[in-house]
Amino acid sequence: MDNMKKRGVDEQGFVFNVCHPERIQTEFRVVVDQAVAQLLSTFRTAIHSIYLYGSVARGEAKRCHSDLDMSVVFCAPLTEQDHKRLKQLSLALTEGFPLITKVDFDPGHLAEVLHPQEKFRWQFWLKHCCCCLWGKDLALGFEACRPNLAIACALNEDLPEMVVMLNSGLNEDNASTRGRVLAKKLLRSACGLLVEQHRSWLVEPEECAGVIRRYQPHYEPGVEMALMILRKETATVNEVVQLSASFAQPLIEEYRRITHNNL
């Protein structure tokens, strides 16, 4: 059982969710509570439920190195003004709590999350990668999943847009933060292509790198560059650009081929 948990699955092969409110480290509890309070104050009755994911939810956050990541399910689609308010709240919390690198809010709305087509994206995400902090926990009504390629494709639909966004306006002031975000995303995305061979669901960059090296050695240069960026205190613009070209673009093309072939 312990060995299976190390691979991110339980004894039946379902993805094991390690996120739980009780895992939140004491020093990060204040910013988590403040984020929930500010969301509810800003949007009041428009929010259905709030979820936490990432290193803070897993109890693995590192002071001044970890993000605060939340998924927020709204009762209805957000307006353009709502998106602006959410962005402003994210920036305000980031500035107010230097122990975290940034605050990310991942918004969705109830009808979207409950749609059958969201089984391998929103529903998997809330069931296996998040813990509920406030509101009715939608994950309780979703079906458990074993690792499969359809999930990886659904969760990485945003990869091309994310790479463009991270490279847009890239400069020496934001290169380190954006480089770390990109490096983690690429390692997890590449590992996602291998979930059926390895029968695992991994999130730690070093563990993902080990699986990629074993099954896809042609990605070795990109893996090494991603790990280098994650291990360093700072990254340069050139390093982030190189990572995008050498690792992100081939990975995007591979996902496109798989999607085109309808899995």
C-alpha positions as CSV (number, residue, x, y, z in Angstrom):
1,M,0.0,0.0,0.0
2,D,2.8,2.4,0.9
3,N,4.5,1.8,-2.4
4,M,1.2,2.4,-4.3
5,K,0.7,5.7,-2.4
6,K,4.2,6.7,-3.6
7,R,2.9,6.3,-7.1
8,G,-0.1,8.4,-6.3
9,V,-2.7,5.6,-6.4
10,D,-4.5,3.5,-3.8
11,E,-4.8,-0.3,-3.5
12,Q,-7.5,-0.3,-6.1
13,G,-5.5,1.8,-8.5
14,F,-7.5,5.0,-8.1
15,V,-5.7,8.3,-7.9
16,F,-5.0,9.0,-4.3
17,N,-5.9,12.5,-3.0
18,V,-3.3,13.8,-0.5
19,C,-4.9,17.2,-0.1
20,H,-6.7,17.9,3.1
21,P,-7.4,21.0,5.3
22,E,-5.7,19.3,8.2
23,R,-2.4,19.1,6.2
24,I,-2.1,22.9,5.9
25,Q,1.0,24.0,7.8
26,T,0.4,26.5,10.6
27,E,2.4,29.3,9.1
28,F,0.2,29.2,5.9
29,R,-3.1,28.9,7.7
30,V,-3.5,32.7,8.0
31,V,-3.2,33.4,4.3
32,V,-5.5,30.5,3.4
33,D,-8.1,31.8,5.9
34,Q,-7.7,35.4,4.7
35,A,-8.1,34.3,1.0
36,V,-11.3,32.5,1.8
37,A,-12.6,35.5,3.8
38,Q,-11.7,38.0,1.1
39,L,-13.3,35.8,-1.7
40,L,-16.6,35.7,0.3
41,S,-16.4,39.4,1.2
42,T,-15.8,40.3,-2.5
43,F,-18.3,38.0,-4.2
44,R,-20.7,37.3,-1.4
45,T,-23.5,34.9,-2.5
46,A,-22.0,34.4,-6.0
47,I,-19.7,31.6,-4.7
48,H,-20.8,28.0,-4.5
49,S,-17.7,26.4,-3.1
50,I,-13.9,27.0,-2.6
51,Y,-11.1,24.5,-2.9
52,L,-7.4,24.4,-2.2
53,Y,-4.8,22.5,-4.2
54,G,-1.1,22.4,-4.7
55,S,1.7,22.3,-2.1
56,V,-0.2,24.2,0.6
57,A,-3.1,21.7,0.4
58,R,-0.6,18.8,0.5
59,G,1.2,20.2,3.5
60,E,4.5,20.5,1.6
61,A,4.6,24.3,1.1
62,K,8.0,26.1,1.5
63,R,8.1,29.6,2.9
64,C,8.8,32.2,0.1
65,H,8.9,29.5,-2.5
66,S,5.3,28.2,-2.8
67,D,2.2,29.5,-4.4
68,L,-1.3,29.6,-2.9
69,D,-3.6,27.8,-5.4
70,M,-7.4,27.8,-5.1
71,S,-10.2,26.6,-7.4
72,V,-13.4,28.6,-7.0
73,V,-16.7,27.4,-8.2
74,F,-19.2,30.2,-8.8
75,C,-22.9,29.9,-9.1
76,A,-22.9,31.4,-12.5
77,P,-20.4,32.4,-15.2
78,L,-18.2,35.4,-14.3
79,T,-18.5,38.7,-16.0
80,E,-15.5,40.6,-17.3
81,Q,-15.7,42.8,-14.3
82,D,-15.8,39.8,-12.0
83,H,-12.6,38.5,-13.6
84,K,-10.9,41.9,-12.9
85,R,-12.0,41.8,-9.3
86,L,-10.6,38.3,-8.9
87,K,-7.3,39.4,-10.4
88,Q,-7.2,42.4,-8.1
89,L,-7.8,40.2,-5.1
90,S,-5.1,37.8,-6.2
91,L,-2.6,40.7,-6.5
92,A,-3.6,42.2,-3.1
93,L,-3.1,38.9,-1.3
94,T,0.2,38.2,-3.0
95,E,1.5,41.7,-1.9
96,G,0.1,41.2,1.6
97,F,1.6,37.9,2.4
98,P,5.3,37.7,1.3
99,L,5.6,34.1,2.6
100,I,3.9,33.0,-0.6
101,T,5.2,33.7,-4.1
102,K,1.8,34.4,-5.6
103,V,-1.9,33.6,-5.3
104,D,-3.7,31.9,-8.1
105,F,-7.5,31.6,-8.4
106,D,-8.9,29.0,-10.9
107,P,-12.5,30.0,-11.5
108,G,-15.3,27.9,-12.9
109,H,-19.1,27.9,-12.6
110,L,-21.5,25.3,-11.3
111,A,-23.1,24.2,-14.6
112,E,-19.7,23.9,-16.2
113,V,-18.3,21.8,-13.5
114,L,-21.3,19.4,-13.4
115,H,-21.4,18.9,-17.2
116,P,-20.7,15.3,-18.2
117,Q,-18.0,16.4,-20.5
118,E,-16.0,17.7,-17.5
119,K,-15.5,14.2,-16.0
120,F,-11.8,14.1,-16.8
121,R,-11.2,17.8,-16.1
122,W,-13.1,19.7,-13.5
123,Q,-14.6,16.6,-11.8
124,F,-11.3,14.7,-11.7
125,W,-9.6,17.9,-10.5
126,L,-11.9,18.5,-7.6
127,K,-12.2,14.8,-6.6
128,H,-8.5,13.9,-6.7
129,C,-6.4,17.1,-6.6
130,C,-8.2,19.5,-4.2
131,C,-9.8,19.7,-0.8
132,C,-12.9,21.7,0.0
133,L,-12.5,24.7,2.3
134,W,-15.9,26.3,2.1
135,G,-19.3,25.4,0.7
136,K,-20.9,22.2,-0.5
137,D,-18.1,19.8,-1.5
138,L,-19.0,18.8,-5.1
139,A,-16.2,16.2,-5.1
140,L,-18.3,13.9,-2.9
141,G,-20.7,13.3,-5.9
142,F,-18.0,12.6,-8.5
143,E,-16.7,9.2,-9.6
144,A,-13.2,8.2,-8.6
145,C,-10.8,7.7,-11.5
146,R,-7.7,5.6,-12.3
147,P,-4.8,7.3,-14.1
148,N,-5.6,7.5,-17.9
149,L,-4.5,9.4,-20.9
150,A,-7.9,11.1,-21.3
151,I,-7.3,12.9,-17.9
152,A,-3.9,14.1,-18.9
153,C,-5.2,15.5,-22.2
154,A,-8.1,17.2,-20.5
155,L,-5.9,18.8,-17.8
156,N,-3.3,20.0,-20.3
157,E,-5.7,21.5,-22.9
158,D,-4.4,24.9,-21.6
159,L,-0.7,24.1,-22.2
160,P,-0.3,26.1,-25.5
161,E,-2.1,29.2,-24.0
162,M,-0.1,28.9,-20.8
163,V,3.2,28.8,-22.5
164,V,2.3,31.9,-24.6
165,M,1.1,33.8,-21.4
166,L,4.3,33.0,-19.5
167,N,6.5,34.2,-22.3
168,S,4.4,37.3,-22.9
169,G,6.0,40.3,-21.1
170,L,8.8,38.1,-19.8
171,N,11.6,40.0,-18.1
172,E,14.4,39.6,-15.5
173,D,12.0,40.6,-12.7
174,N,9.5,37.8,-13.4
175,A,11.6,35.2,-15.1
176,S,12.3,33.2,-11.9
177,T,8.6,33.0,-10.9
178,R,7.4,32.2,-14.4
179,G,10.2,29.8,-15.0
180,R,9.3,27.8,-12.0
181,V,5.7,27.7,-13.0
182,L,6.5,26.6,-16.5
183,A,9.1,24.0,-15.3
184,K,6.6,22.3,-13.0
185,K,3.8,22.4,-15.6
186,L,6.0,20.8,-18.3
187,L,7.3,18.0,-16.0
188,R,3.8,17.1,-14.9
189,S,2.4,17.4,-18.4
190,A,5.1,15.1,-19.9
191,C,4.6,12.6,-17.0
192,G,0.9,12.7,-17.7
193,L,1.5,11.1,-21.1
194,L,2.9,8.1,-19.3
195,V,0.3,7.5,-16.7
196,E,-1.0,4.3,-18.3
197,Q,2.5,2.7,-18.8
198,H,3.6,3.6,-15.3
199,R,0.2,3.3,-13.7
200,S,0.8,6.3,-11.5
201,W,-0.2,9.9,-10.8
202,L,2.8,11.9,-9.8
203,V,3.0,15.7,-9.0
204,E,6.5,16.1,-7.5
205,P,8.9,17.4,-10.2
206,E,11.7,15.1,-9.3
207,E,9.5,12.0,-9.4
208,C,8.0,13.1,-12.7
209,A,11.5,13.6,-14.1
210,G,12.4,10.0,-13.2
211,V,9.4,8.6,-15.0
212,I,10.0,10.7,-18.1
213,R,13.7,9.7,-18.3
214,R,12.7,6.0,-18.1
215,Y,10.0,6.1,-20.8
216,Q,10.9,9.2,-23.0
217,P,14.6,9.7,-22.9
218,H,14.4,12.1,-25.9
219,Y,13.0,14.7,-23.4
220,E,16.2,14.5,-21.3
221,P,17.5,17.9,-22.3
222,G,14.2,19.6,-21.5
223,V,13.9,17.7,-18.2
224,E,17.4,18.7,-17.1
225,M,16.7,22.4,-17.9
226,A,13.4,22.3,-16.0
227,L,15.0,20.8,-13.0
228,M,17.9,23.3,-13.1
229,I,15.4,26.2,-13.1
230,L,13.5,24.7,-10.1
231,R,16.7,24.1,-8.1
232,K,18.1,27.6,-8.7
233,E,17.1,30.7,-6.7
234,T,16.9,32.7,-9.9
235,A,16.3,32.1,-13.6
236,T,17.1,34.2,-16.6
237,V,14.8,35.2,-19.5
238,N,17.0,33.2,-21.9
239,E,16.6,30.1,-19.8
240,V,12.8,30.4,-19.8
241,V,12.7,31.0,-23.5
242,Q,15.0,28.0,-24.1
243,L,12.8,25.8,-21.9
244,S,9.7,26.8,-23.9
245,A,11.4,26.0,-27.2
246,S,13.2,22.8,-26.3
247,F,10.6,21.2,-24.0
248,A,7.2,23.0,-24.3
249,Q,6.8,23.0,-28.0
250,P,7.6,19.3,-28.7
251,L,5.3,18.4,-25.8
252,I,2.5,20.6,-27.2
253,E,2.9,18.8,-30.5
254,E,2.7,15.4,-28.9
255,Y,-0.5,16.3,-27.1
256,R,-2.0,17.6,-30.4
257,R,-1.2,14.4,-32.1
258,I,-2.9,12.4,-29.4
259,T,-5.9,14.6,-29.4
260,H,-6.2,14.5,-33.2
261,N,-6.2,10.7,-33.0
262,N,-9.0,10.9,-30.4
263,L,-7.0,9.0,-27.9
